[in-house]
């Protein structure tokens, strides 16, 4: 486990209740994976049995899935699907929103690389899948800073010393790859960080798992492409949800409409894909009735839309959608048709349960309900049978990686592979050489202030907070920002807030798509128990607006 990660995740396990049906069946029989792995079997059985029992009991009584269970010393995010029961335990001080996001990210990562959870455990050994759970957990918790874990944000390159033309060049490389109709979207990564991406933050984070693994091992894993090219090219089978696929196939104007609609509305249907936004279909038609059970049809890609890519982040409007309750979906592509039915359980708000040693207290703590916020991370899509097999194509040039989501038959189309490979080879070599020559950022000196700026739409975090590898973290600022982030997520009407103790004060402000946090160092604080105009905490908003302008953050 990465340094500092253990303080954020104390427990994680997957429990299969279908293996423990009789009274004589041991609880250990249903434990598929448990972290920490060195935990004794008795303690694993105790925690899994208690949480699974309480969770299922309360779900039946309340007729809604439990999302959070609060014990005396831990807070557990819960997710149930069929007979599977997941739990991720962190300290009680961790924002409920962040805990639930981490658990959803873990489950989504597994499904992205392995497909159906039930089928995976039928086809592969429990030991093999346990290794993968451990890998995904390590990746999710190994963020560059504590704040990246709080916001579940992407790791991006530091663009302070990067020529903007290089970021534009990366975006143009991705667009040139989309001249091939079999290419859905892509991203460019450098040394494990995002340079440019056309995918949503959630999808980009999934792709980064495989890239990070290869970057550390310095050799491709998994099945490789036919030997048309050198060892720099590899591929990996992945699985997209129906709505992830539809989002990638939609035009930019439709993505904008999609991101602005409420979760109860159905996404726009994509009939024809055009190469330019001006040729895209109109999206002014009224959305379908959410009370109905529509059938969503996906047509094969006949042409490709070069999605505009934003440097250091995702597409401008990267919001993913949940499947509507009880909807049918017919997914067709050139290789065949898959059908599945979605489940409405992922869209139901859960309740927080405080399970102490003396019993269970049934309380609905709305202030802790993570679903009230407008977080970028999408909850798990409930029926994992609704997954579409795709291929992740990777072209590596030393520390630079071009990752493309392509249709499965792309690997059998030699002409398409040659077109993509040769069209971007020289550009990738040049981009890697320029990025490698960029000098590292100046060491963090004594800063007069600390700030963090989170962009929900792109899933990116800009901050001058020192990363773990350099200087030690700054717990007061991280703790204050975590608390304010939790309040912002739970209270839609809250726009600004100042949190302080006897020694420090942090100012937070949020808009529809962004959150910003600011702390001034060395300022005198007046803590007399009542508001005092001499208290420097009240000057933080003005100082934040002034100082953050040079970082490209406009709070006016």
N, C-alpha and C positions, 0 to 999 in steps of 0.2 A: 504494500500500500504506500502511496506517495506520502511524503512528509506533510503533515498537517491535515491529511484526509481523514485519519482516524477520529479526530475530534468532531468531524461532521457526520460520519456514518459509524454508528456503533454496531448495528446488526442489519443483515439483509438475508432473507431466505425465501425460497419457493417451496410450497407445500402442496402435494397432490392428494386431495381428500378421497379420490376414487380408490386409492390403495389401502385405505383404512376404513373399511365398512363394518366389519364384525367387531364384537367387544374384545375378542382376543387378539386383534391385529395390533402390533406395536406401532406407536406413533412414528418411530424412526423409519418405518417402511414408506411413509409418505413424504419424507424430507428429500427433495430433489437436490437442493443446494442450500448451504448455510455458511454465512460469513459472520464472524471470523471462523475459519476452517478448523482452528485448534480448539474450539469450544467443545467441551465434553458432551458425549451423547445424551446424558441425563439432562443437562441444561438445554440442549437443543430441543429435546422432546418437551420439556417443561414450557419453554417459550412458544414453540410452534403450536402445541396443543392448546394452551390458554388463549393465545391470540386468535387462532382459527376458530375455536369454539365460541368465544365472545363475539367475534366478527360475524359469524354466520347466524348466531342467535339474534343479535340486534338487527341484522339485515332482514330476517324473517318477521320480526316484530314490527319494524318500521316500514317494511315493504320497499326499502331502498338500500342500495349498497353502502356499506360503511366506508368512509374515505380516510378518517383519521381516528386512531386510538391513542389516548393519552394515559400513560402510566405515571407513577410517581417520579421516576428519574429519566424517562424517555418519552419521545413522541414518535409514533409509528404512522407512516403513510401506508394505506392498505389498498390493494386492488384485487378483485376477484373476477375470475372468468371460468365459467363452467365449474369444474372441481378444483381448479388451480387457485391458490391463495398466495399472494405476494405481500411482503412486509419489509419496509425500510425504516430503521430506527435511528433517530438522531437525538441530540440533546434538546430539552424543552425550549431552550432559547432560540433554536433555529426557526426561522419563519415557516409557518405551515405551508405557505405557497411554495417555498423552495424545496421542502421535503417531498411534496407531492410531485413537483416537476422532476426531481431527480429519479423518483420511482418510475414515472411515466417514460422518461428518457431511457432508462435501463430496459424496460419491457419492449419499447419500440426498437431499440438497437438489436435486441435478440431476434425479433420478428423480421427486421430488415435483412439480416444476414442468414437466418435459418428458416424462415417461413413459419408455418404453423407450429405453435408450441407443443400441442398434443402429438402431431406427426413427428416432430423432431425427437421426442422421447420414445417414440415407437421405432424409429429407424436407427438411432444412435445411442451409444452407451451413456449412462449417467455421468461417468467420469469425464468423458469428452465434453459434454455440455457444461459440466461444472467448471471446467477450465475456461470455457467461453464466458460464462457468467462472471468469473473472476476477472477476466480481461476487460469486459465491458464496464464492470464496476470500477476498476482501476482507471480506465480512461475517463469516465464521467467525473470522478473525484479528483483527478490530477490536473485541475485548472491552474493557470499561471498565477492566480491570486485567490484569496478567500472571497473577494467580491464576485469573481467569475462563477463561483459555486452558488452564491446567493442568487444571482440573476440568471444562472444557467446560460451564460452568453458564450459566443464563439471566441476562439483565440485568433486574433488577427495580427498581421505584421504591424510594426510601428512605422507609420507613414510619415513621421516627423522629418526624417532625412531622405525620404524616397521621392524621386522626381515624379510628379503627377503623370507625366507622359508614360512612365513605366506601367502605372496602373491602367491607363488607357490602352496601352499595348496588350496587357493581359485580357482586358475586356474584348478587344478585337480578335484575339486568338480564339476565345470561346465562341464568338459569333461566326468566325470562319469555319469552325468545326460543325456548326449547325447547318452548313450548306448541304451536308449529308442528311437525307430525310430520316435516317435511322437513329440519329442522335437527338435525345430528348433535351438534355441540359448538361452543364458541367461546371466545374470550379477549378481554380488553380491554387495550389498550396505550396508554400515554401518553408521548409524546415518545420513542418507541423503546424503552420499558421496560414490563415486565409489571406490570399492576395486579391482574388476576385471570384465572385460566384454568381451563377444565374439561378440557383436553387434557393429554397426557403431556408432559414436558419436551422430548422429541425433536420431537414434532409442533409444540409451541409455538414452538420455535426455527426450524422450517421456515417457519411462518407469518410470523414476524418479518422474514424476508428481504424479502418483497414489501412489507410495511408500511414498513420502513426506507427502501426505495428510493423509495416514494411520498412519504414524509415529507421526504426531502431534495429531491426534485424539486417538491414542493408541487402535484403534479397527478397524477391517476390514470393508470396505464399499462394496456396490454392492452385486451381487449374489455370494453366497459361493459355494464351492464344496460340493458334497455329503458327508454325515457325516461319512466318513470312518476314519477320523483322528480328531485331536483336533482343537481348534479354531485358531491355529497358521497358518492354511492353508486357503487361500481364492483364488478367481479367478475373472477375469474381462474380459468382451468381448472387443476386440480391432479390428482394421482394418489395414491391411498392403497394401501398394501399390504393384502392380504386380512386380515391379523391386526390391522392398525391399524383397519380398518373394523369388525372384530368387536369389538375392544376398545371403540370408541366406542359401539357399539350395546348393549354389555352393561350390566347393572345394577351399581350400586356394590358390592353384596354379592358379585357375581361377580368384579368387578375386584379385590376384596380377596383372594378365593381365588386368582385368576389370579396376582397378584404374589407369592404365597407358595409357589406350586408350582415344581418344578424345571423347567429348560428341556426335559427329555426328555418331560414330560407334555404331553398335548394340552390346549388351552384349552377351557373349558366352552362348549357350544353354546347359542346364544341363540335361543329359539323365540318368546317373547312379550316385549315391552317394556312395562313398567308405569311409571306416573308417580311412584310412591312406592316406597321400598325395601321396605315391608311387603308390597307386591303382587308383588314380584319372585319369580322361580322359585327353587326350592331348589337349592343347590349341594352338597348332602351326598352326592350319588351319586359312585361311584368313577370316577376318570378312565379313559379308554380305554387299551388296551394300546399303549405306544409302539412296539412292534415291528411292529405292523400298519400298513397304509397307509390311514388313514381318509379318508373324503370329508367335507368340511366344507361345509355348505350355509348360505347367508346369505339370510334372508327379507327382503322389503321392510319398511321401517319403517311400522308401523301406528299406533304411539303413541310418545311420547317420554318418556324418563326424565330429570328435571332433576338432573343430576349435581351433588353438592355441590362447591363450588369453594372453594379455600383462598386467602385473600389472599396476594398476593406470591409465588405459586407455582402448582404444578400440583395436580391432584387427589391425594388422600391416597395412593392407590396407583396410580402411573402407570407401572408396569413394562410394557414391551412384550415380545412373545414372538417368537422365531425360528420359522420354519416347520419342522415336523418333517421329517426326511430323506425324500426320495422320496415325498412325499404329494401326492395329487390334491386339488384344491379346485374346487368349483363355486360360482361367485359369481353370484347372481341379484339383479336389481333391476328396477324398473319399466321401465327403458329397454332391457333385454336381458340377455344372459348372456355372461360371459367365463370361459374356462377356462385353467388354466395348471398347470404342474408345477413344484414347488419342487426346488431342488438342495441337496444336503447339504454342499456345499463350504464354506459360510459357518460351519458349526458345527464344523469340524475345526480343531484347534489347529495352528498353524504352528510353524516352527522358526526360530531366529535364526541367521543366517549371517554370519560375519565374512569379508567379501571384501576382502582387502588387495591391494596391487599385485602381490605375489609369488604370489598364488594364492588359492584358496578353502578356508577351514577349516570343515569340517562339524561344528558343535557345536550341541547342544540345550541352550540356557541357560534352564532352567526359571525362574530368577529374573527373566528378562526377559519371560516369557510373559504377555501382558496378559490372556489369557482366564482366568487363575486368579483375578482379582479379581472383585468384584461391582459393576462399574461400571454406572451408569445408562444410558449410551449403548448402544444395541443395534447389533450388527454388521449390515452390509448383508444384506438378504433376498435369496438368491443368484439367482433367476430373476426378472428384472425384467419378464417377460411377465405375472406375476401382479400386475397393477396395476389398480386400479378407478378410473375417471374420476369425479371429484367437482368441486365448485365452491367457490371461496373467495369469500365475500360480504363486502365491506368497507363500513362506514358511518363516514365520517370527520366529526368535529366539531372543526375546528382541529387541535390537537395530540393529540386523543383519537381512538382507532380501535376500533370494534367489528368483530372479525373472526370470521366464522362459517363452519364447514364444512357445506355444504348439499348435498343431492342435486341432480344436474344439472337436473332438470325444475323445480326451485324457481324458476328465472328465467322459466319459461313459465307459472307460476301467479301471476297478478296478485293474487289474493286473499291468498295466503300472503305475498307480498312486502309488501303493504300492511299486513298484520297485524304483521309483524315491524318494519317501518319505523315505524309510528305508535305501536306499543306501547312503544318504547324511546326515541323521539325526545326527549321532554321530560326523561327521566331522564339521557340522555347529555349534553344541554346543561347540566343542573345539575351533573353529576359533573365535566364539563370545567371549569366555572367554579370549583368548589371546589378542584380539584387545581391549577389555574393560580394560585390565590391562596395556596397553601401556600408559606411562606417556605423558601428553600433551607437546607440544613444549615449549621450553623456551620462556619467554616473550621477545618481540622485544625490544632490547636495542638500544642505539644510534648507528645506522648503518653507516659505512663509505660509503656505496653505496646502490643503489636500482636497482633491475633488474627484468625483466619479460621475460620468455621464453615460446613461444606459439608453440605447435606442431599441425600442421594442420591435419596430418593423424590420430592422436589419439584424437584430439579435446580437449587437455589438456593444462593447463596453470600452469607453475611453477614460483613462485615469492616470494620474501621476503617482499612484500608490505603488510602492516597491513590490516587486514579485518575490516569491519565496526564495528563488535562487540567488537573489542579490541581498537585499536587506531584510531584516525581520519584519513581519506584518505589523500593522498598527491596529490593535484590537479595539480601542475606543471608537475609532472612526468606522471600522467594519461593523461593530455591534450596533452603533447608532444608525448607520445606513440600512442594516438589515431590519431593524425595528421600524424605521420610517417606510421602507419598501413594503413591509407587511401591512402597515396602516393604509398606504396608498392602494394596495390591492383589495383591501376589505372595505374601503370607504370611497365610493366613486366621486363624491362631492368634495373630498379633501384635495386641495391644490397646493398648499404650502404648509410647512410646519418647521418648527425649531425644537430640537431635543437637546437637553443639556444636563450636566451634573455639576459638581463643585469645581471641576477642573477643565471641562471642555464643552463645546457647543457645536452642533452640526445643523446646518440649514438644508432642507429638502424642498424641491419644487418639482411638480410633474405636469405634463400636458397630455394630450391624447395618446401620443406615441413615444414620449421620452420622459426620463426621470433624471434629475441632477441633484448631487449632494456636494456640500461645500463646508469646509472647516477652516477657520483662521487660527494660526498658531501664534503664541506669544501675546495674545490680547488679554487685557485685564477683564476678569469676570466678576460681577457684583452679585453675590448670592445672599440676599437678605431675606429670602422667603417670599417676597412680593415683587411684582414687576418694577424695575427701576430703569429710568431713561438713561442712566449712566452705564448700564450693562452693555458690553460690547456685543452680546449675542444679538441684540436688535439691529445692529448695523450689518449683519451678515448678508441679507438680501442685496443691499447696494454693493457691497464688496464683491459678492459672487458675480453680479452682472458685469462689473468692471473688469475683474481679473480673468474671467473665463472667455472673454471675447478673443483673446489672443490664441486660445485653444480651439477656436471655431465653434464655440458654444454660445449661442445668442439667447439670453433669458428675457430679453425685452418683449 
